[in-house]
């Protein structure tokens, strides 16, 4: 026994409605989490880059372990204004 075509159309409409709702939720989250102005003043990017270069030098000279290097690198990369 086959279902009528209206069932397929109903499923497709429901799927499209869920997709549209998902897009609306994403857009709402995006607009509610983006502040109008930066919350923290931007750092001088040349200073952050210099710190990153120094960190790489220290790691290359084996002054710091990889775990310390990786954690510090992540922190510095977060401070960079990559936009």
C-alpha positions as CSV (number, residue, x, y, z in Angstrom):
1,X,0.0,0.0,0.0
2,X,1.5,3.3,-1.0
3,X,0.9,6.6,0.7
4,X,-0.7,9.5,-1.2
5,X,1.6,12.1,-2.6
6,X,0.2,14.7,-0.2
7,X,2.2,12.9,2.6
8,X,5.4,13.5,0.7
9,X,4.5,17.1,0.1
10,X,3.7,17.5,3.8
11,X,7.1,16.1,4.8
12,X,8.9,18.4,2.3
13,X,7.0,21.4,3.7
14,X,7.8,20.5,7.2
15,X,11.5,19.9,6.3
16,X,11.6,23.4,4.6
17,X,9.9,25.0,7.6
18,X,12.5,23.4,10.0
19,X,15.3,24.6,7.8
20,X,13.9,28.1,7.7
21,X,13.5,28.1,11.5
22,X,17.1,27.0,11.9
23,X,18.4,29.8,9.7
24,X,16.3,32.3,11.7
25,X,17.7,31.0,15.0
26,X,21.2,31.2,13.7
27,X,20.7,34.8,12.5
28,X,19.1,35.8,15.8
29,X,22.1,34.3,17.7
30,X,24.5,36.0,15.4
31,X,22.9,39.4,15.9
32,X,22.5,39.0,19.6
33,X,26.1,38.0,20.3
34,X,27.8,40.6,18.0
35,X,28.3,43.8,20.1
36,X,27.9,47.1,18.3
37,X,31.3,48.2,19.6
38,X,34.3,46.2,20.6
39,X,34.2,45.4,24.3
40,X,37.9,45.7,24.8
41,X,40.3,48.2,23.2
42,X,42.3,46.7,20.4
43,X,45.9,46.1,21.1
44,X,48.7,47.3,19.0
45,X,49.0,44.3,16.6
46,X,52.7,44.9,16.0
47,X,53.3,44.2,19.8
48,X,51.3,41.0,19.6
49,X,53.2,39.9,16.5
50,X,56.5,40.7,18.2
51,X,55.4,38.6,21.2
52,X,54.5,35.8,18.9
53,X,57.9,35.9,17.2
54,X,59.7,35.9,20.5
55,X,57.6,32.9,21.6
56,X,58.6,31.0,18.4
57,X,62.2,31.9,19.0
58,X,62.1,30.6,22.6
59,X,60.5,27.4,21.4
60,X,63.1,26.9,18.6
61,X,65.9,27.5,21.1
62,X,64.3,24.9,23.3
63,X,63.8,27.3,26.2
64,X,60.1,26.2,26.6
65,X,58.2,23.0,26.3
66,X,55.7,22.3,23.5
67,X,52.7,22.4,25.9
68,X,53.7,25.9,27.2
69,X,54.4,27.1,23.7
70,X,51.1,25.8,22.4
71,X,49.1,27.4,25.2
72,X,50.9,30.8,24.8
73,X,50.5,30.7,21.1
74,X,46.7,30.1,21.3
75,X,46.4,33.0,23.7
76,X,48.4,35.3,21.4
77,X,46.4,34.2,18.4
78,X,43.2,35.1,20.1
79,X,44.6,38.6,20.7
80,X,45.3,39.1,17.0
81,X,42.8,41.1,15.1
82,X,42.3,38.8,12.1
83,X,39.3,40.2,10.3
